[in-house]
Amino acid sequence: MAEILPLRAWRYAEKFSSKLEELTAPLFDVVSEKQREQLYQNPLNSIHLSVPKGPEPIERVKNTVLEWKKEGIISQDMLPGIYVYYQYFRLPGEHDERCRKGFIAQIKAYNWDEKQILRHENTIVSAVNDRVDLLKASKIQASPTHGLYEDEEFQLEKYMDAAIESPLYELEDYQGVREVLAVIHDAEVIQKFLNLIQKKQIILADGHHRLEGAISYRNSMNGEYQDKKWKAHDYHLMYLTNALANDLKILPTHRLFYDMEIEQSTLMNKLEDWFVVKKFPDPDELGNYAFHKSHTYGLVIGEESYFLELKEEKFENLNLNLAPALKNLDLVALHEVLFNQILGIPSEEQRKSPKIAYERNFARCIREVRSGKAIFALITRELEMEQVLEVCKSGEMMPQKSTYFYPKALGGLIFASIDQDEFDYEYDAFFEKTEGQKAHLSI
């Protein structure tokens, strides 16, 4: 179903191996302003490729890539490989260390209607356009998106476990996550990865904007390099993990609302029409509350906080004709009732509204409300993996920023080129030979 290839990755030169913690960066859509400014101070940090700074960022990233290659700051591996990527982490309050196991490869940037890669969220147009412009200018991908495949037998883990025993890198990132990267060059082993994924649909966990940018770039290059069997612009860098593993964690993403003229008392009256509203004693403790029931939320407004439970009969009476996979999702109900019905922002406008912001950090939600910058914060609970899989397979989509897979992949560990000269390789060597080809080779 989904076609992947090994890649000849670009990596920081060997002399920088001991300094990788200073050169890697969070993904472009999660890096904070303070983090950016600190990372920009290092002229060799990968942030300069993923979120270039300055009045002409597109020209700047193009020149940066050329300079780094010329000066030997980054160099390309001679052989294609599958890059094994393990992330060791703990969640707050946990003693035992978790390990999310996966690998990085090139995957064809399928159009969504080909159903080889399934998405679960809508994208924001401006963010997609930004990614396309960067790809065209730099011809390099600075970080992988995150895809999920389902393998009940965990067939690839033994090969990944063996490879990770001889890591290329081991470092601690900005999340406190221990990042370990290794590589597999053995063609027979690589073939097993390609063969397994060929039988799978991929569910996109993280990186909707970057992948949509890659799809747009691929479509814009239609007709180019017709003499090539393997075309660089067809492929996209992706980190693939088994959706059936125990260490895939989805954290909640809360909602902040800005620039509202409605009075707090008026808003509370409207909320009481739709929700059972109960006063919560301490806003600072709302982030620790266990929302056991579906369609329940926390509200922080002014100096006060509340527990909200949607009145199911009110929601049912909307007759939205939603698929069951969506109707049971907390965020679908929240966006329809609060933002559309109460605040009058239609679904399409919500995607690009400057009044709605998405924030994973609970403490930052509190600060934004107490400072008076945000009118209120809606505290949500995390999705379950089964819900994400169900929505993807149904063909439906969740509201934007519905999931926050943790930990995030790290930018700057490896780079993938979409320059045809740098991409070219006899990739047929990694694919299983047909009976006809085997007979020809034996003659």
FENURSUL-V74859 format. One record per residue. N is the residue number from 1. RES is the residue in one letter. OMEGA is omega in whole degrees, 0 to 359 (999 if undefined). Layout:
# FENURSUL-V74859
N & RES & OMEGA
N & RES & OMEGA
This chain:
# FENURSUL-V74859
1 & M & 182
2 & A & 182
3 & E & 174
4 & I & 176
5 & L & 167
6 & P & 181
7 & L & 171
8 & R & 187
9 & A & 165
10 & W & 180
11 & R & 174
12 & Y & 182
13 & A & 185
14 & E & 183
15 & K & 180
16 & F & 187
17 & S & 182
18 & S & 183
19 & K & 186
20 & L & 178
21 & E & 180
22 & E & 187
23 & L & 179
24 & T & 185
25 & A & 172
26 & P & 177
27 & L & 188
28 & F & 185
29 & D & 176
30 & V & 181
31 & V & 181
32 & S & 180
33 & E & 180
34 & K & 178
35 & Q & 180
36 & R & 184
37 & E & 178
38 & Q & 182
39 & L & 179
40 & Y & 182
41 & Q & 175
42 & N & 185
43 & P & 182
44 & L & 180
45 & N & 183
46 & S & 176
47 & I & 181
48 & H & 176
49 & L & 183
50 & S & 179
51 & V & 184
52 & P & 184
53 & K & 173
54 & G & 183
55 & P & 179
56 & E & 188
57 & P & 183
58 & I & 177
59 & E & 181
60 & R & 182
61 & V & 178
62 & K & 181
63 & N & 180
64 & T & 179
65 & V & 180
66 & L & 181
67 & E & 181
68 & W & 178
69 & K & 182
70 & K & 183
71 & E & 179
72 & G & 177
73 & I & 171
74 & I & 179
75 & S & 185
76 & Q & 176
77 & D & 183
78 & M & 184
79 & L & 173
80 & P & 179
81 & G & 167
82 & I & 185
83 & Y & 181
84 & V & 189
85 & Y & 179
86 & Y & 178
87 & Q & 181
88 & Y & 186
89 & F & 172
90 & R & 172
91 & L & 180
92 & P & 179
93 & G & 180
94 & E & 177
95 & H & 184
96 & D & 179
97 & E & 174
98 & R & 174
99 & C & 174
100 & R & 184
101 & K & 178
102 & G & 180
103 & F & 181
104 & I & 180
105 & A & 173
106 & Q & 178
107 & I & 180
108 & K & 181
109 & A & 183
110 & Y & 169
111 & N & 184
112 & W & 184
113 & D & 175
114 & E & 174
115 & K & 175
116 & Q & 172
117 & I & 183
118 & L & 178
119 & R & 179
120 & H & 181
121 & E & 169
122 & N & 179
123 & T & 178
124 & I & 192
125 & V & 184
126 & S & 180
127 & A & 178
128 & V & 180
129 & N & 179
130 & D & 180
131 & R & 179
132 & V & 180
133 & D & 180
134 & L & 179
135 & L & 182
136 & K & 184
137 & A & 189
138 & S & 186
139 & K & 181
140 & I & 178
141 & Q & 190
142 & A & 181
143 & S & 179
144 & P & 165
145 & T & 184
146 & H & 179
147 & G & 180
148 & L & 171
149 & Y & 182
150 & E & 178
151 & D & 183
152 & E & 184
153 & E & 179
154 & F & 188
155 & Q & 186
156 & L & 188
157 & E & 183
158 & K & 178
159 & Y & 178
160 & M & 179
161 & D & 180
162 & A & 182
163 & A & 186
164 & I & 176
165 & E & 179
166 & S & 188
167 & P & 169
168 & L & 183
169 & Y & 169
170 & E & 184
171 & L & 175
172 & E & 185
173 & D & 184
174 & Y & 179
175 & Q & 188
176 & G & 180
177 & V & 176
178 & R & 185
179 & E & 179
180 & V & 182
181 & L & 176
182 & A & 182
183 & V & 174
184 & I & 177
185 & H & 183
186 & D & 186
187 & A & 181
188 & E & 178
189 & V & 179
190 & I & 179
191 & Q & 179
192 & K & 177
193 & F & 181
194 & L & 182
195 & N & 181
196 & L & 183
197 & I & 177
198 & Q & 182
199 & K & 188
200 & K & 161
201 & Q & 180
202 & I & 177
203 & I & 182
204 & L & 180
205 & A & 187
206 & D & 177
207 & G & 182
208 & H & 182
209 & H & 180
210 & R & 179
211 & L & 178
212 & E & 174
213 & G & 178
214 & A & 177
215 & I & 179
216 & S & 179
217 & Y & 179
218 & R & 181
219 & N & 179
220 & S & 181
221 & M & 181
222 & N & 181
223 & G & 179
224 & E & 176
225 & Y & 181
226 & Q & 179
227 & D & 183
228 & K & 174
229 & K & 182
230 & W & 185
231 & K & 184
232 & A & 185
233 & H & 178
234 & D & 193
235 & Y & 187
236 & H & 182
237 & L & 183
238 & M & 173
239 & Y & 186
240 & L & 178
241 & T & 181
242 & N & 182
243 & A & 183
244 & L & 177
245 & A & 184
246 & N & 188
247 & D & 169
248 & L & 185
249 & K & 177
250 & I & 179
251 & L & 181
252 & P & 172
253 & T & 184
254 & H & 181
255 & R & 174
256 & L & 180
257 & F & 184
258 & Y & 168
259 & D & 180
260 & M & 182
261 & E & 183
262 & I & 179
263 & E & 181
264 & Q & 181
265 & S & 178
266 & T & 179
267 & L & 182
268 & M & 177
269 & N & 179
270 & K & 179
271 & L & 182
272 & E & 175
273 & D & 188
274 & W & 187
275 & F & 162
276 & V & 187
277 & V & 179
278 & K & 179
279 & K & 176
280 & F & 193
281 & P & 188
282 & D & 181
283 & P & 183
284 & D & 181
285 & E & 184
286 & L & 180
287 & G & 180
288 & N & 184
289 & Y & 178
290 & A & 179
291 & F & 185
292 & H & 186
293 & K & 177
294 & S & 179
295 & H & 173
296 & T & 188
297 & Y & 171
298 & G & 179
299 & L & 173
300 & V & 182
301 & I & 185
302 & G & 178
303 & E & 187
304 & E & 177
305 & S & 185
306 & Y & 172
307 & F & 182
308 & L & 173
309 & E & 184
310 & L & 175
311 & K & 188
312 & E & 181
313 & E & 177
314 & K & 181
315 & F & 180
316 & E & 183
317 & N & 178
318 & L & 180
319 & N & 183
320 & L & 182
321 & N & 179
322 & L & 174
323 & A & 180
324 & P & 181
325 & A & 180
326 & L & 188
327 & K & 182
328 & N & 183
329 & L & 180
330 & D & 186
331 & L & 176
332 & V & 178
333 & A & 181
334 & L & 182
335 & H & 180
336 & E & 186
337 & V & 186
338 & L & 188
339 & F & 181
340 & N & 186
341 & Q & 185
342 & I & 185
343 & L & 173
344 & G & 177
345 & I & 182
346 & P & 185
347 & S & 182
348 & E & 180
349 & E & 180
350 & Q & 184
351 & R & 184
352 & K & 183
353 & S & 176
354 & P & 181
355 & K & 183
356 & I & 177
357 & A & 186
358 & Y & 188
359 & E & 179
360 & R & 187
361 & N & 183
362 & F & 181
363 & A & 179
364 & R & 175
365 & C & 180
366 & I & 182
367 & R & 182
368 & E & 179
369 & V & 183
370 & R & 178
371 & S & 181
372 & G & 179
373 & K & 177
374 & A & 179
375 & I & 177
376 & F & 174
377 & A & 174
378 & L & 182
379 & I & 186
380 & T & 175
381 & R & 184
382 & E & 173
383 & L & 173
384 & E & 182
385 & M & 180
386 & E & 179
387 & Q & 179
388 & V & 181
389 & L & 182
390 & E & 180
391 & V & 181
392 & C & 183
393 & K & 178
394 & S & 183
395 & G & 179
396 & E & 178
397 & M & 178
398 & M & 170
399 & P & 179
400 & Q & 179
401 & K & 178
402 & S & 185
403 & T & 173
404 & Y & 179
405 & F & 183
406 & Y & 358
407 & P & 175
408 & K & 171
409 & A & 184
410 & L & 177
411 & G & 174
412 & G & 177
413 & L & 173
414 & I & 178
415 & F & 178
416 & A & 181
417 & S & 171
418 & I & 170
419 & D & 187
420 & Q & 180
421 & D & 181
422 & E & 182
423 & F & 188
424 & D & 176
425 & Y & 177
426 & E & 185
427 & Y & 178
428 & D & 182
429 & A & 184
430 & F & 182
431 & F & 181
432 & E & 181
433 & K & 174
434 & T & 180
435 & E & 179
436 & G & 180
437 & Q & 179
438 & K & 180
439 & A & 179
440 & H & 181
441 & L & 183
442 & S & 181
443 & I & 999
